[in-house]
Amino acid sequence: ARALSLPSYQQFKGLDFQNNLGGNYPENRLVILHESVVPNPSPRTGNHRVALHELGHMIDWLCKELPETRDTHEQKVSELYQLGQQRNAFITDRARESSGEMMAEAVEAYLTTEQTGNFYKPENHRENLQQNFPELFHYVDYLINLA
């Protein structure tokens, strides 16, 4: 594998990291974050938890391979996404976009406590997820605790 330089990762697989904050490439077990969002708080986005969101995508993808979840994960996520649509239970607009974004936002929320201050998505925290979408909270809890 060749080393990633700033110019090479800024255009990794065609994704321009000057305009996108992060990306994940589960087939390579790789998460890439723009350097401006690594510190917390970030000078670019405040307390936006890009790393946790991208970790959520990776967990979602890896659950398609784990023996404990590979036969049931996609169906479960699809059911939760449909339930979220029916009940309007999503706690962020991003989670409404797709089942994959729902999972990434849920993992981010699960790993975040409610805080005040300069937050990009102040509503995306553990307590809010547990209250508004307990079924998704419990599923993420199950996945996180598989390890």
C-alpha positions in Angstrom: 0.0 0.0 0.0 1.2 3.4 -0.8 1.3 6.2 1.8 -1.5 8.7 1.6 -0.4 12.3 1.0 -2.7 15.3 1.5 -3.4 15.6 -2.3 -4.0 11.8 -2.7 -6.5 11.5 0.1 -8.3 14.7 -0.9 -9.4 13.0 -4.0 -9.6 9.4 -2.7 -12.0 7.4 -5.0 -13.2 10.7 -6.4 -14.5 12.2 -3.2 -13.2 15.7 -2.7 -12.3 16.1 0.9 -12.0 19.8 0.6 -15.8 19.8 0.3 -16.7 16.7 2.2 -15.9 16.2 5.8 -15.3 12.5 5.8 -15.8 9.2 4.0 -15.7 5.5 4.7 -14.5 2.7 2.6 -15.5 -0.5 4.4 -14.1 -2.8 1.8 -10.6 -1.4 2.7 -11.5 -0.9 6.4 -10.7 2.7 5.9 -12.3 5.9 7.4 -11.0 9.2 6.1 -11.6 12.5 7.8 -10.8 16.0 6.5 -8.0 17.4 8.7 -10.2 20.3 9.7 -12.7 18.1 11.6 -10.3 15.9 13.6 -9.9 18.3 16.5 -12.8 18.7 18.8 -14.1 21.3 18.7 -13.2 21.7 15.1 -12.2 25.1 13.7 -14.4 24.3 10.7 -17.5 22.7 12.2 -17.4 23.2 16.0 -18.4 20.1 17.9 -19.6 18.1 14.8 -18.8 14.4 15.5 -17.8 13.4 11.9 -15.6 10.6 13.2 -18.5 9.0 15.1 -20.8 9.3 12.1 -18.2 7.6 9.8 -17.7 4.9 12.5 -21.4 4.3 12.3 -21.2 3.6 8.6 -18.4 1.2 9.2 -20.3 -0.7 12.0 -23.3 -0.9 9.7 -21.1 -2.4 6.9 -19.2 -4.8 9.2 -22.4 -6.2 10.6 -23.2 -7.6 7.2 -20.1 -9.8 7.7 -20.2 -10.7 11.4 -21.4 -14.3 12.0 -23.8 -13.0 14.7 -25.5 -10.5 12.4 -24.8 -11.2 8.8 -28.1 -13.1 8.2 -30.3 -10.6 10.0 -28.7 -7.2 9.9 -29.9 -5.8 6.6 -33.5 -6.9 7.2 -33.4 -5.4 10.8 -32.1 -2.1 9.6 -34.7 -2.0 6.8 -37.5 -2.6 9.3 -36.1 0.1 11.6 -35.9 2.5 8.8 -39.5 1.8 7.7 -40.6 2.2 11.4 -38.7 5.5 11.6 -40.5 6.8 8.5 -43.9 5.7 9.7 -43.5 7.3 13.2 -41.3 10.2 12.1 -38.9 9.0 14.8 -35.7 10.2 13.1 -33.9 12.7 15.3 -31.9 14.3 12.4 -32.7 15.2 8.8 -29.7 13.2 7.7 -31.1 10.0 9.2 -34.2 10.4 6.9 -32.0 10.1 3.8 -31.5 6.3 3.8 -31.2 3.4 6.1 -27.3 3.7 6.0 -27.5 7.3 7.1 -30.0 6.4 9.8 -27.5 3.8 11.2 -24.5 6.3 11.0 -26.6 9.0 12.8 -27.8 6.4 15.4 -24.3 5.3 16.3 -23.1 8.9 16.5 -26.1 9.6 18.8 -25.5 6.5 20.9 -21.9 7.5 21.6 -22.8 11.2 22.4 -24.2 12.6 25.6 -26.4 15.7 25.6 -24.3 18.9 25.7 -24.7 22.6 25.3 -22.6 24.8 23.1 -21.5 25.0 19.5 -22.9 21.8 18.1 -23.7 21.1 14.4 -26.5 18.6 15.4 -27.3 19.3 19.1 -30.3 17.0 18.9 -28.2 13.9 17.9 -27.4 12.5 21.3 -27.9 9.3 23.3 -30.8 10.5 25.5 -32.8 11.8 22.5 -32.3 8.6 20.5 -33.4 6.5 23.4 -36.5 8.6 24.0 -37.6 9.2 20.4 -36.6 5.9 18.7 -36.0 3.2 21.5 -36.1 0.3 19.0 -33.1 1.8 17.1 -31.4 2.7 20.4 -31.7 -0.9 21.6 -30.4 -2.3 18.3 -27.4 -0.1 18.3 -26.8 -1.0 21.9 -26.9 -4.7 20.9 -24.4 -4.1 18.0 -22.0 -2.0 20.2 -22.0 -4.7 22.9 -21.2 -7.6 20.5 -17.5 -6.8 21.0 
